[in-house]
Amino acid sequence: MIRLWHVAQSRSFRVLWALEEIGAPYELIRCSFFDRSLRAPQHLARSPAGRVPALEDGATVLCESGAILAWLAETRAPHLRVAEGGEGRAAFLQGLHYAETLGAHLANLTQHHIVLREASMRSPTVMRLEAKRLENALRAVGPGWVAGHFSVADVALGYAVWVAQRFVSLPEGAAEYLAACEARPAFQRAMAKDGPPEIYLRDFYPPPEE
Ligand SMILES: N[C@@H](CCC(=O)N[C@@H](CS)C(=O)NCC(=O)O)C(=O)O
């Protein structure tokens, strides 16, 4: 049995979406950043940094979302990956890892706009710079699936674009790509199971004015 520890809107959404794409039975354990449950010894045994996602698949425990996506595709959904030597393999790897390029900007913007509550803690220069760098990085995304067919690379990238729309106006290709992700029934089922917003309470967080 698969068990997923999840916080709404976080990177564990990637895994929730992938599980819905796969259609395998799983148990969803909803957690919160605000109740210390991620710091409980039982959770730290699954995720030493006290984060989500954490996934238990029988005796296997994983706590890195990209690795979990690759693992689930490898063990249950070969149609959601491109195997070594397969057509589109390079694009698949590129897409899977490019999601982390976007993720670095998103983490920084999320810290600045949301996690740091006092204005004096934030750097308007960094916030503007990160928004610009994110916007530029998004120009490489979409409109088609990264490996020529839908794969877990699109789950990783699609989630990043879904978060990115909170911080920048999406370039055309990325906007079209996101619309295709959102049209997938599995994405919609995952959204319905995601839970009340935990991170992004606003639709848009504009960069501070100069
Ligand atoms: N690289 C990891 C990052 C995991 C991560 O940082 N998760 C965040 C939520 S998006 C978290 O659990 N933060 C809670 C904390 O840092 O205390 C992954 O993709 O799984």
The ligand as a Tripos MOL2 file, in Angstrom:
@<TRIPOS>MOLECULE
LIG
   20    19     1     0     0
SMALL
NO_CHARGES

@<TRIPOS>ATOM
      1 N1         13.3800   19.0140   -2.7280 N.3       1 LIG1
      2 C1         12.3090   18.5840   -1.8590 C.3       1 LIG1
      3 C2         11.7970   19.7960   -1.1200 C.3       1 LIG1
      4 C3         10.7500   19.4480   -0.1010 C.3       1 LIG1
      5 C4         10.2980   20.7010    0.6170 C.2       1 LIG1
      6 O1         11.0640   21.6580    0.8630 O.2       1 LIG1
      7 N2          9.0240   20.6970    1.0290 N.am      1 LIG1
      8 C5          8.4690   21.8570    1.6990 C.3       1 LIG1
      9 C6          7.0630   22.1140    1.1850 C.3       1 LIG1
     10 S1          7.0680   22.6180   -0.4840 S.3       1 LIG1
     11 C7          8.3460   21.5560    3.1850 C.2       1 LIG1
     12 O2          7.9410   20.4910    3.5640 O.2       1 LIG1
     13 N3          8.6770   22.5280    4.0400 N.am      1 LIG1
     14 C8          8.5000   22.4030    5.4370 C.3       1 LIG1
     15 C9          9.7150   22.8210    6.1960 C.2       1 LIG1
     16 O3         10.7220   23.1690    5.5680 O.co2     1 LIG1
     17 O4          9.6250   22.8260    7.4140 O.co2     1 LIG1
     18 C10        11.2100   17.9240   -2.6950 C.2       1 LIG1
     19 O5         11.0030   18.3450   -3.8410 O.co2     1 LIG1
     20 O6         10.5850   16.9800   -2.2190 O.co2     1 LIG1
@<TRIPOS>BOND
     1     1     2 1
     2     2     3 1
     3     2    18 1
     4     3     4 1
     5     4     5 1
     6     5     6 2
     7     5     7 1
     8     7     8 1
     9     8     9 1
    10     8    11 1
    11     9    10 1
    12    11    12 2
    13    11    13 1
    14    13    14 1
    15    14    15 1
    16    15    16 2
    17    15    17 1
    18    18    19 2
    19    18    20 1
@<TRIPOS>SUBSTRUCTURE
     1 LIG1         1 GROUP 0 **** ****
